[in-house]
């Protein structure tokens, strides 16, 4: 591979790798245009899913989290925050992320046929090494693909040019 091809492959790999890392590391939550998300927002410590238009079902409770300390369990359906009904998962996310660690939040949830309200003191958002590792892996794959594509393109161009020159010489 020539120096120019190597440089082009490196530049393409860097650009593609950076783009892939950005895409993988980007949050997957839906942001509401009217909500100002606090970059140092609070952390409840649950994984949840949308329940039609009436709340968010707790799927997982992280150990030692605000949710665990408040007594939330998988299967609970959070229906209100600070006394206001939520339409679903996005409303819950906004309610938590617009606060900071140490703030208290009132959560009304349904468990079976019972409805309860608890208070949780939000924690700090933990550093997520999983997202960092995923971004690094994606960037590495993208760089490898870009370098391979650039190398293959350079080799194909070289072969095509050689074949064209040979055909011209044969005339």
PLY file of the C-alpha trace (Angstrom):
ply
format ascii 1.0
element vertex 171
property float x
property float y
property float z
element edge 170
property int vertex1
property int vertex2
end_header
0.00 0.00 0.00
1.39 3.43 -0.91
1.90 6.21 1.61
-1.03 8.14 0.08
-3.31 5.10 0.36
-2.19 4.51 3.94
-2.89 8.15 4.83
-6.30 8.03 3.15
-7.17 4.80 4.94
-6.09 6.24 8.29
-8.12 9.42 7.76
-11.20 7.43 6.70
-10.80 5.04 9.61
-10.45 7.90 12.08
-13.49 9.71 10.69
-15.61 6.55 10.57
-14.41 5.37 13.96
-15.22 8.71 15.58
-18.66 8.73 13.99
-19.34 5.14 15.12
-18.18 5.90 18.66
-20.42 8.94 18.79
-23.39 6.98 17.51
-22.94 4.13 19.97
-22.31 6.37 22.95
-25.27 8.65 22.22
-28.15 8.31 24.68
-31.07 6.24 23.53
-33.68 8.10 25.53
-36.10 10.46 23.86
-35.60 14.07 24.92
-38.60 16.35 25.17
-38.09 19.75 23.56
-39.56 21.53 26.60
-37.42 19.71 29.17
-33.99 20.86 30.20
-32.03 17.76 31.07
-29.46 18.25 33.78
-26.11 16.81 32.61
-25.50 15.89 36.27
-29.05 14.63 36.71
-30.32 12.39 39.44
-30.24 8.62 39.27
-33.07 6.37 40.42
-31.39 3.08 39.55
-34.00 1.20 37.54
-34.47 -0.23 34.09
-38.07 0.34 33.00
-40.40 -0.03 30.04
-43.39 1.93 28.78
-46.82 0.73 29.94
-49.28 1.94 27.29
-49.94 5.54 28.33
-50.27 5.01 32.05
-46.78 4.69 33.48
-43.45 2.91 33.50
-42.98 -0.73 34.56
-39.87 -1.43 36.61
-37.94 -4.24 34.92
-34.81 -4.16 37.08
-33.72 -2.47 40.29
-30.00 -1.77 40.62
-28.40 -2.85 43.92
-27.86 -0.06 46.48
-29.78 2.41 44.28
-32.34 5.00 45.34
-35.05 2.71 43.94
-33.90 -0.27 46.02
-33.68 1.86 49.16
-37.23 3.13 48.50
-38.50 -0.45 48.19
-39.29 -0.58 44.47
-39.35 -4.04 42.91
-39.42 -5.45 39.37
-43.03 -5.47 38.17
-44.01 -2.27 40.00
-45.65 0.28 37.69
-44.74 3.89 38.48
-47.81 6.03 37.72
-46.98 9.40 39.30
-44.01 11.54 40.29
-44.39 14.15 43.02
-48.17 13.67 42.90
-48.46 14.27 39.14
-49.52 11.42 36.86
-46.97 10.43 34.25
-47.84 9.37 30.73
-44.99 6.91 30.56
-41.29 6.24 30.54
-40.18 9.56 29.02
-42.05 11.52 31.69
-40.30 9.48 34.38
-36.90 9.99 32.76
-37.42 13.74 32.52
-38.62 13.93 36.13
-35.49 12.17 37.36
-32.91 13.71 35.03
-34.01 17.30 35.67
-33.10 16.86 39.34
-29.71 16.32 40.88
-28.17 13.77 43.20
-29.43 14.26 46.75
-32.85 15.57 45.68
-35.88 13.68 46.95
-38.64 12.51 44.65
-42.06 11.09 45.50
-43.02 8.03 43.44
-46.51 6.56 43.30
-46.57 3.01 42.02
-48.89 0.08 41.65
-47.98 -3.39 42.83
-50.70 -5.91 42.15
-53.95 -4.31 43.31
-52.25 -1.91 45.72
-51.10 1.64 45.10
-48.31 3.04 47.27
-46.28 6.23 47.42
-42.63 6.27 48.51
-39.94 8.89 48.70
-36.54 8.24 47.12
-33.35 10.25 47.50
-31.74 10.31 44.06
-28.16 9.19 43.61
-25.49 10.37 41.19
-25.42 8.94 37.68
-22.72 6.24 37.75
-19.92 6.14 35.22
-21.00 3.58 32.64
-17.97 1.69 31.45
-20.20 -0.53 29.31
-21.04 2.37 26.98
-17.38 3.34 26.77
-16.37 -0.23 25.92
-19.12 -0.49 23.28
-18.01 2.79 21.70
-14.38 1.65 21.62
-15.34 -1.69 20.04
-17.51 0.04 17.42
-14.75 2.53 16.61
-12.22 -0.29 16.20
-14.55 -2.23 13.89
-15.29 0.87 11.83
-11.59 1.67 11.52
-10.83 -1.90 10.42
-13.61 -1.83 7.81
-12.51 1.57 6.52
-8.87 0.49 6.27
-9.83 -2.76 4.53
-12.09 -0.89 2.10
-9.38 1.67 1.32
-6.81 -1.10 0.84
-9.14 -3.11 -1.41
-10.02 -0.01 -3.42
-6.32 0.83 -3.87
-5.52 -2.76 -4.93
-8.48 -2.86 -7.34
-7.43 0.46 -8.86
-3.88 -0.82 -9.26
-5.04 -4.05 -10.95
-7.49 -2.20 -13.19
-4.84 0.34 -14.19
-2.34 -2.45 -14.95
-4.92 -4.36 -17.02
-5.84 -1.21 -18.93
-2.15 -0.46 -19.64
-1.56 -4.04 -20.81
-4.59 -3.93 -23.08
-3.47 -0.61 -24.54
0.06 -1.94 -25.15
-1.35 -5.04 -26.86
-3.18 -2.93 -29.49
0 1
1 2
2 3
3 4
4 5
5 6
6 7
7 8
8 9
9 10
10 11
11 12
12 13
13 14
14 15
15 16
16 17
17 18
18 19
19 20
20 21
21 22
22 23
23 24
24 25
25 26
26 27
27 28
28 29
29 30
30 31
31 32
32 33
33 34
34 35
35 36
36 37
37 38
38 39
39 40
40 41
41 42
42 43
43 44
44 45
45 46
46 47
47 48
48 49
49 50
50 51
51 52
52 53
53 54
54 55
55 56
56 57
57 58
58 59
59 60
60 61
61 62
62 63
63 64
64 65
65 66
66 67
67 68
68 69
69 70
70 71
71 72
72 73
73 74
74 75
75 76
76 77
77 78
78 79
79 80
80 81
81 82
82 83
83 84
84 85
85 86
86 87
87 88
88 89
89 90
90 91
91 92
92 93
93 94
94 95
95 96
96 97
97 98
98 99
99 100
100 101
101 102
102 103
103 104
104 105
105 106
106 107
107 108
108 109
109 110
110 111
111 112
112 113
113 114
114 115
115 116
116 117
117 118
118 119
119 120
120 121
121 122
122 123
123 124
124 125
125 126
126 127
127 128
128 129
129 130
130 131
131 132
132 133
133 134
134 135
135 136
136 137
137 138
138 139
139 140
140 141
141 142
142 143
143 144
144 145
145 146
146 147
147 148
148 149
149 150
150 151
151 152
152 153
153 154
154 155
155 156
156 157
157 158
158 159
159 160
160 161
161 162
162 163
163 164
164 165
165 166
166 167
167 168
168 169
169 170
